Amino acid sequence: MASSQQDMSVQDLRDNHTYSKMSLEELEAIDKKTLTKSQKKLHRKALKAEKKRIKALKKRQAKYDKKLRKRERKIQSFVRSISVNKGDKFESGIQIYGESISKLKLFADYSKDVFLRAFIDDQHNVIIQLYVATNYDIPHADTNGQCYKTSPKWRQYNGINIAGGTQLPTQQINQTIKQCNDNFCTMREEIAGIIDINYLIQRAINYQPLEFKVKAQLGNDYVSSLSNEYIIAFLKVLLTEADNGDPLYKGALADLEHYSKTLGPDITRPGTPKAASNSIE
């Protein structure tokens, strides 16, 4: 009798192992009338586990798909917001401007304007700039009563560093006093730094944002970033406009299209409900 029970236990283990390898369709196709009592119990357990696994898997797939759709929508919204100016009778080149992040409201600090812009001449020489404009308030007058409107106290933003410590060749574009009241003056400083297209491409295909710091002579430095989706959108528009038949442009555009449809280098869509994929993390 003891030998019979031991044999049944071994068989149960074998049955359980077999059922755990089956897909839902295979489990549902089994004729339960042909099973022993212990096999039916193991079959029900395996069927329940497989249904639970598939439900969890579909939930993970839906979560992945939702994130991917959001990424694709963001990229497309940036593409639509980027303006392309073919120039006028005085200019032969193409100018490309990315919409400011404040207008797209994707960042918390709406008082800043930050975007990429490009200038392309007839020979397809491309110059890309990171444009940063900052608005800030200062007291209307100093402790001696001198009005800052007549003697402005600027922060003097004078350099842009990108992640890694590289300082971009920069130029100060403008300094303006937007308005003054009895208490404060609102100041605006604009600066731009030339940035290499290959650096942007590397940020794009590595799913990284463009992080930067604007250095000030007085006051705090300004640190911010442009999203990976924005970089991809800008490069798509730029490479499309700069395309002169060079296969490198076509290849880069194809790569950007691929990276815009994935979430990251190690993030893949969960597998389809098959017996070969039998675990939920």
Backbone hydrogen bonds in HBPLUS format (Angstrom, degrees):
<---DONOR---> <-ACCEPTOR-->    atom                        ^
c    i                          cat <-CA-CA->   ^        H-A-AA   ^      H-
h    n   atom  resd res      DA  || num        DHA   H-A  angle D-A-AA Bond
n    s   type  num  typ     dist DA aas  dist angle  dist       angle   num
A0005-GLN N   A0001-MET O   3.05 MM   4  6.41 159.2  2.10 153.1 157.6     1
A0006-GLN N   A0002-ALA O   3.03 MM   4  6.23 154.5  2.09 144.5 151.8     2
A0007-ASP N   A0003-SER O   2.97 MM   4  6.19 152.6  2.05 145.0 152.3     3
A0008-MET N   A0004-SER O   2.95 MM   4  6.22 154.5  2.02 147.0 153.9     4
A0009-SER N   A0005-GLN O   2.96 MM   4  6.20 152.6  2.04 146.1 153.1     5
A0010-VAL N   A0006-GLN O   3.13 MM   4  6.40 155.4  2.19 146.3 152.0     6
A0011-GLN N   A0007-ASP O   3.01 MM   4  6.28 155.9  2.07 146.2 153.1     7
A0012-ASP N   A0008-MET O   2.81 MM   4  6.06 152.4  1.89 148.5 156.4     8
A0013-LEU N   A0009-SER O   3.06 MM   4  6.33 155.0  2.12 144.5 150.5     9
A0014-ARG N   A0010-VAL O   3.06 MM   4  6.37 152.9  2.13 144.6 152.1    10
A0015-ASP N   A0011-GLN O   2.79 MM   4  6.09 159.2  1.83 153.0 158.9    11
A0016-ASN N   A0012-ASP O   2.80 MM   4  5.97 164.6  1.82 152.8 157.3    12
A0017-HIS N   A0013-LEU O   2.97 MM   4  6.12 156.5  2.02 143.7 150.0    13
A0018-THR N   A0014-ARG O   2.96 MM   4  6.18 152.7  2.03 144.6 152.3    14
A0019-TYR N   A0015-ASP O   2.86 MM   4  6.15 164.8  1.88 158.0 161.2    15
A0020-SER N   A0016-ASN O   3.02 MM   4  6.16 153.9  2.09 145.2 152.1    16
A0021-LYS N   A0018-THR O   3.17 MM   3  5.44 147.4  2.28 104.4 113.7    17
A0022-MET N   A0019-TYR O   3.06 MM   3  5.26 157.8  2.11 107.7 114.7    18
A0027-LEU N   A0023-SER O   2.97 MM   4  6.24 158.9  2.01 153.0 158.9    19
A0028-GLU N   A0024-LEU O   2.89 MM   4  6.10 160.6  1.93 152.9 158.1    20
A0029-ALA N   A0025-GLU O   3.07 MM   4  6.12 129.6  2.34 134.6 147.0    21
A0030-ILE N   A0027-LEU O   3.33 MM   3  5.57 158.2  2.38 103.6 109.9    22
A0034-THR N   A0031-ASP O   3.10 MM   3  5.87 160.7  2.13 120.7 125.7    23
A0035-LEU N   A0032-LYS O   3.10 MM   3  5.27 163.8  2.13 108.4 113.4    24
A0040-LYS N   A0036-THR O   2.86 MM   4  6.10 153.7  1.93 152.5 159.2    25
A0041-LYS N   A0037-LYS O   3.16 MM   4  6.44 153.2  2.24 143.4 150.1    26
A0042-LEU N   A0038-SER O   3.06 MM   4  6.35 159.7  2.11 145.5 150.6    27
A0043-HIS N   A0039-GLN O   2.75 MM   4  5.92 149.4  1.84 146.1 155.8    28
A0044-ARG N   A0040-LYS O   2.87 MM   4  6.10 160.9  1.91 149.8 153.7    29
A0045-LYS N   A0041-LYS O   3.09 MM   4  6.29 159.1  2.13 145.1 151.0    30
A0046-ALA N   A0042-LEU O   2.93 MM   4  6.14 159.3  1.98 146.3 151.8    31
A0047-LEU N   A0043-HIS O   2.84 MM   4  6.02 158.1  1.89 151.1 157.5    32
A0048-LYS N   A0044-ARG O   2.95 MM   4  6.10 161.5  1.98 148.9 153.5    33
A0049-ALA N   A0045-LYS O   3.02 MM   4  6.20 159.0  2.07 145.5 151.6    34
A0050-GLU N   A0046-ALA O   2.91 MM   4  6.09 155.4  1.97 147.9 154.4    35
A0051-LYS N   A0047-LEU O   3.04 MM   4  6.24 158.6  2.09 148.3 153.6    36
A0052-LYS N   A0048-LYS O   3.04 MM   4  6.23 155.9  2.09 145.7 152.5    37
A0053-ARG N   A0049-ALA O   2.87 MM   4  6.08 151.4  1.95 143.9 152.3    38
A0054-ILE N   A0050-GLU O   2.95 MM   4  6.15 161.4  1.98 149.6 153.7    39
A0055-LYS N   A0051-LYS O   3.00 MM   4  6.16 157.9  2.05 145.1 151.2    40
A0056-ALA N   A0052-LYS O   3.01 MM   4  6.22 161.6  2.04 148.3 152.9    41
A0057-LEU N   A0053-ARG O   2.86 MM   4  6.04 153.3  1.93 146.4 154.8    42
A0058-LYS N   A0054-ILE O   2.88 MM   4  6.07 162.2  1.91 151.6 155.4    43
A0059-LYS N   A0055-LYS O   3.09 MM   4  6.28 147.3  2.20 139.7 148.7    44
A0060-ARG N   A0056-ALA O   3.03 MM   4  6.34 152.8  2.10 146.0 152.6    45
A0061-GLN N   A0057-LEU O   2.87 MM   4  6.17 155.0  1.93 149.7 157.5    46
A0062-ALA N   A0058-LYS O   2.86 MM   4  6.03 156.5  1.91 145.1 151.2    47
A0063-LYS N   A0059-LYS O   3.04 MM   4  6.25 152.0  2.12 142.3 149.7    48
A0064-TYR N   A0060-ARG O   2.98 MM   4  6.23 157.5  2.03 147.6 153.3    49
A0065-ASP N   A0061-GLN O   2.86 MM   4  6.09 166.9  1.88 153.7 157.4    50
A0066-LYS N   A0062-ALA O   2.95 MM   4  6.08 152.6  2.03 143.6 150.8    51
A0067-LYS N   A0063-LYS O   3.14 MM   4  6.36 161.0  2.17 146.4 150.7    52
A0068-LEU N   A0064-TYR O   2.93 MM   4  6.19 157.4  1.98 152.8 159.8    53
A0069-ARG N   A0065-ASP O   2.89 MM   4  6.08 159.8  1.93 148.7 153.9    54
A0070-LYS N   A0066-LYS O   3.05 MM   4  6.25 156.0  2.11 145.5 152.1    55
A0071-ARG N   A0067-LYS O   3.00 MM   4  6.27 154.8  2.06 145.7 152.2    56
A0072-GLU N   A0068-LEU O   2.92 MM   4  6.19 163.4  1.95 153.9 158.0    57
A0073-ARG N   A0069-ARG O   2.89 MM   4  6.06 156.4  1.95 148.2 154.7    58
A0074-LYS N   A0070-LYS O   2.99 MM   4  6.18 156.4  2.05 146.4 152.6    59
A0075-ILE N   A0071-ARG O   3.03 MM   4  6.30 161.2  2.07 150.8 155.5    60
A0076-GLN N   A0072-GLU O   3.00 MM   4  6.21 163.3  2.03 148.4 152.9    61
A0077-SER N   A0073-ARG O   2.86 MM   4  6.05 152.0  1.94 147.0 155.1    62
A0078-PHE N   A0074-LYS O   3.00 MM   4  6.24 152.7  2.07 147.9 154.7    63
A0079-VAL N   A0075-ILE O   2.91 MM   4  6.20 158.4  1.96 149.7 156.2    64
A0080-ARG N   A0076-GLN O   3.00 MM   4  6.22 160.7  2.03 148.3 152.5    65
A0081-SER N   A0077-SER O   3.12 MM   4  6.24 134.5  2.34 133.4 145.2    66
A0081-SER N   A0078-PHE O   3.01 MM   3  5.00 126.5  2.31  94.6 109.5    67
A0082-ILE N   A0079-VAL O   3.34 MM   3  5.48 153.1  2.42 102.1 109.6    68
A0083-SER N   A0097-TYR O   2.91 MM  14  5.33 138.4  2.09 160.7 162.5    69
A0097-TYR N   A0083-SER O   2.95 MM  14  5.33 162.8  1.98 153.3 159.0    70
A0085-ASN N   A0095-GLN O   2.75 MM  10  5.05 174.5  1.75 161.9 163.2    71
A0095-GLN N   A0085-ASN O   2.81 MM  10  5.05 167.1  1.83 151.7 156.2    72
A0091-GLU N   A0088-ASP O   3.02 MM   3  5.23 152.8  2.09 107.9 116.4    73
A0094-ILE N   A0120-ILE O   2.70 MM  26  5.00 156.5  1.75 147.6 156.0    74
A0120-ILE N   A0094-ILE O   2.79 MM  26  5.00 167.2  1.80 156.7 159.7    75
A0096-ILE N   A0118-ALA O   2.85 MM  22  4.96 167.1  1.87 144.3 147.4    76
A0118-ALA N   A0096-ILE O   2.72 MM  22  4.96 154.8  1.79 142.6 151.1    77
A0098-GLY N   A0116-LEU O   2.88 MM  18  5.43 146.3  1.99 165.2 174.2    78
A0103-LYS N   A0100-SER O   3.22 MM   3  5.61 129.8  2.49 104.0 114.9    79
A0104-LEU N   A0100-SER O   3.39 MM   4  6.77 148.8  2.50 143.0 151.5    80
A0105-LYS N   A0101-ILE O   2.90 MM   4  5.96 122.6  2.23 137.9 152.2    81
A0113-ASP N   A0133-ALA O   3.05 MM  20  5.04 165.9  2.07 144.4 148.9    82
A0133-ALA N   A0113-ASP O   2.82 MM  20  5.04 160.2  1.85 156.1 159.1    83
A0115-PHE N   A0131-TYR O   3.09 MM  16  5.43 157.3  2.14 145.0 151.5    84
A0131-TYR N   A0115-PHE O   2.83 MM  16  5.43 162.9  1.86 174.4 175.4    85
A0117-ARG N   A0129-GLN O   2.94 MM  12  5.33 150.3  2.03 150.1 157.1    86
A0129-GLN N   A0117-ARG O   2.77 MM  12  5.33 166.8  1.79 162.6 166.8    87
A0119-PHE N   A0127-ILE O   2.82 MM   8  5.21 149.4  1.92 147.2 157.4    88
A0127-ILE N   A0119-PHE O   2.97 MM   8  5.21 158.1  2.02 147.0 154.1    89
A0121-ASP N   A0125-ASN O   3.26 MM   4  5.56 154.5  2.33 139.7 145.6    90
A0124-HIS N   A0121-ASP O   2.88 MM   3  5.21 153.0  1.95 119.3 122.1    91
A0195-ILE N   A0128-ILE O   2.89 MM  67  5.61 159.7  1.93 140.7 147.3    92
A0130-LEU N   A0193-GLY O   2.76 MM  63  5.21 158.7  1.81 151.0 156.4    93
A0193-GLY N   A0130-LEU O   3.01 MM  63  5.21 153.5  2.08 133.8 141.2    94
A0132-VAL N   A0191-ILE O   2.87 MM  59  5.44 169.4  1.88 172.4 172.2    95
A0191-ILE N   A0132-VAL O   2.88 MM  59  5.44 161.1  1.91 156.7 163.1    96
A0134-THR N   A0189-GLU O   2.88 MM  55  5.46 158.8  1.93 155.8 161.0    97
A0189-GLU N   A0134-THR O   2.99 MM  55  5.46 154.9  2.05 151.8 158.9    98
A0136-TYR N   A0187-MET O   2.95 MM  51  5.33 152.3  2.03 140.3 148.3    99
A0187-MET N   A0136-TYR O   2.71 MM  51  5.33 169.0  1.72 170.4 166.7   100
A0138-ILE N   A0185-CYS O   2.97 MM  47  5.45 153.2  2.05 148.6 157.1   101
A0185-CYS N   A0138-ILE O   2.84 MM  47  5.45 157.3  1.90 157.3 164.9   102
A0140-HIS N   A0183-ASN O   2.65 MM  43  5.02 143.9  1.77 134.2 128.4   103
A0148-TYR N   A0140-HIS O   2.93 MM   8  5.80 169.8  1.94 148.7 152.1   104
A0142-ASP N   A0146-GLN O   3.07 MM   4  5.52 149.7  2.16 143.0 147.7   105
A0145-GLY N   A0142-ASP O   2.87 MM   3  5.28 162.2  1.90 117.6 121.5   106
A0150-THR N   A0147-CYS O   3.23 MM   3  5.74 140.6  2.40 107.7 116.0   107
A0151-SER N   A0147-CYS O   3.13 MM   4  6.36 138.3  2.31 137.1 149.2   108
A0217-GLN N   A0155-ARG O   3.04 MM  62  5.94 125.2  2.36 152.7 167.9   109
A0218-LEU N   A0155-ARG O   3.04 MM  63  4.61 166.3  2.06 138.3 137.9   110
A0217-GLN N   A0156-GLN O   3.20 MM  61  5.42 150.2  2.29 117.9 125.9   111
A0158-ASN N   A0215-LYS O   2.92 MM  57  5.96 150.2  2.00 153.8 163.7   112
A0215-LYS N   A0159-GLY O   2.75 MM  56  5.15 157.2  1.81 147.8 155.0   113
A0168-LEU N   A0160-ILE O   2.82 MM   8  5.63 164.1  1.84 174.2 178.8   114
A0161-ASN N   A0213-LYS O   2.83 MM  52  5.17 163.4  1.85 155.2 158.3   115
A0213-LYS N   A0161-ASN O   2.76 MM  52  5.17 153.1  1.84 152.3 160.8   116
A0162-ILE N   A0166-THR O   2.91 MM   4  5.58 160.3  1.95 162.6 164.3   117
A0165-GLY N   A0162-ILE O   2.97 MM   3  5.84 146.5  2.09 150.5 155.0   118
A0163-ALA N   A0211-GLU O   3.26 MM  48  5.69 139.7  2.43 143.4 139.4   119
A0194-ILE N   A0169-PRO O   2.92 MM  25  5.53 160.4  1.96 154.5 155.3   120
A0171-GLN N   A0192-ALA O   2.92 MM  21  5.62 147.9  2.02 156.2 166.7   121
A0192-ALA N   A0171-GLN O   3.08 MM  21  5.62 159.6  2.12 154.7 161.2   122
A0173-ILE N   A0190-GLU O   2.87 MM  17  5.30 152.8  1.95 132.8 139.6   123
A0174-ASN N   A0190-GLU O   3.41 MM  16  5.14 162.4  2.45 124.4 126.5   124
A0190-GLU N   A0174-ASN O   2.89 MM  16  5.14 161.8  1.92 156.4 155.1   125
A0176-THR N   A0188-ARG O   2.89 MM  12  5.25 163.6  1.91 152.7 158.2   126
A0188-ARG N   A0176-THR O   2.85 MM  12  5.25 145.5  1.97 164.2 167.6   127
A0178-LYS N   A0186-THR O   2.80 MM   8  5.48 139.5  1.97 155.9 167.7   128
A0186-THR N   A0179-GLN O   2.83 MM   7  5.44 163.0  1.86 160.1 166.0   129
A0181-ASN N   A0184-PHE O   2.90 MM   3  5.61 161.3  1.94 159.4 165.5   130
A0199-TYR N   A0196-ASP O   3.15 MM   3  5.40 129.3  2.42 101.4 113.9   131
A0200-LEU N   A0196-ASP O   3.32 MM   4  6.75 155.7  2.38 147.4 153.5   132
A0201-ILE N   A0197-ILE O   2.91 MM   4  6.23 157.2  1.96 150.6 157.2   133
A0202-GLN N   A0198-ASN O   3.01 MM   4  6.18 156.7  2.07 142.0 147.7   134
A0203-ARG N   A0199-TYR O   3.04 MM   4  6.35 154.7  2.11 146.5 153.2   135
A0204-ALA N   A0200-LEU O   2.88 MM   4  6.13 154.5  1.95 149.3 156.9   136
A0205-ILE N   A0201-ILE O   2.94 MM   4  6.20 170.1  1.95 160.0 160.0   137
A0206-ASN N   A0202-GLN O   3.09 MM   4  5.99 129.6  2.36 137.2 148.6   138
A0208-GLN N   A0203-ARG O   2.86 MM   5  4.86 162.1  1.89 158.8 157.1   139
A0207-TYR N   A0204-ALA O   3.19 MM   3  5.34 160.5  2.23 109.1 111.3   140
A0210-LEU N   A0226-LEU O   2.78 MM  16  5.00 163.5  1.81 151.9 156.9   141
A0226-LEU N   A0210-LEU O   2.87 MM  16  5.00 145.5  1.99 128.1 138.8   142
A0212-PHE N   A0224-SER O   3.01 MM  12  5.76 164.4  2.03 161.1 158.4   143
A0224-SER N   A0212-PHE O   3.08 MM  12  5.76 160.9  2.12 155.8 161.6   144
A0214-VAL N   A0222-TYR O   2.66 MM   8  4.96 168.8  1.67 152.6 155.8   145
A0222-TYR N   A0214-VAL O   2.88 MM   8  4.96 161.5  1.91 145.4 149.0   146
A0231-ILE N   A0227-SER O   3.12 MM   4  6.49 158.9  2.17 149.3 154.5   147
A0232-ILE N   A0228-ASN O   3.06 MM   4  6.30 166.0  2.08 153.2 156.1   148
A0233-ALA N   A0229-GLU O   3.05 MM   4  6.22 163.0  2.08 147.0 151.7   149
A0234-PHE N   A0230-TYR O   2.89 MM   4  6.11 165.9  1.91 156.3 160.0   150
A0235-LEU N   A0231-ILE O   2.95 MM   4  6.14 166.9  1.97 154.9 158.3   151
A0236-LYS N   A0232-ILE O   2.92 MM   4  6.10 150.1  2.01 147.0 155.6   152
A0237-VAL N   A0233-ALA O   3.12 MM   4  6.43 163.5  2.15 153.5 156.1   153
A0238-LEU N   A0234-PHE O   2.86 MM   4  6.05 166.3  1.88 153.7 158.4   154
A0239-LEU N   A0235-LEU O   2.83 MM   4  5.83 173.9  1.84 150.8 152.8   155
A0240-THR N   A0236-LYS O   3.06 MM   4  6.08 149.0  2.16 139.7 148.5   156
A0241-GLU N   A0237-VAL O   3.06 MM   4  6.25 160.1  2.10 151.0 155.5   157
A0242-ALA N   A0238-LEU O   2.85 MM   4  6.00 148.6  1.95 149.1 159.1   158
A0243-ASP N   A0239-LEU O   3.03 MM   4  5.71 114.4  2.47 131.9 142.7   159
A0249-TYR N   A0246-ASP O   2.99 MM   3  5.63 138.4  2.17 116.2 125.5   160
A0251-GLY N   A0247-PRO O   2.86 MM   4  6.10 159.5  1.90 150.6 156.4   161
A0252-ALA N   A0248-LEU O   2.92 MM   4  6.06 157.6  1.97 144.0 149.8   162
A0253-LEU N   A0249-TYR O   2.94 MM   4  6.16 159.1  1.99 151.2 156.9   163
A0254-ALA N   A0250-LYS O   2.98 MM   4  6.20 156.0  2.03 147.3 153.7   164
A0255-ASP N   A0251-GLY O   2.99 MM   4  6.23 154.2  2.06 145.9 152.9   165
A0256-LEU N   A0252-ALA O   2.96 MM   4  6.22 159.6  2.00 149.6 154.8   166
A0257-GLU N   A0253-LEU O   2.97 MM   4  6.20 152.3  2.05 146.0 153.6   167
A0258-HIS N   A0254-ALA O   3.08 MM   4  6.37 150.7  2.17 142.8 150.2   168
A0259-TYR N   A0255-ASP O   2.95 MM   4  6.29 163.1  1.97 155.7 159.6   169
A0260-SER N   A0256-LEU O   2.94 MM   4  6.06 133.7  2.16 142.0 153.7   170
A0261-LYS N   A0258-HIS O   3.04 MM   3  5.42 156.6  2.10 109.6 117.1   171
A0267-ILE N   A0264-GLY O   3.30 MM   3  5.00 166.5  2.32 100.5 104.2   172
A0274-LYS N   A0272-THR O   2.76 MM   2  5.87 110.4  2.24 122.1 106.2   173
A0277-SER N   A0274-LYS O   3.02 MM   3  5.49 151.4  2.10 111.7 119.7   174
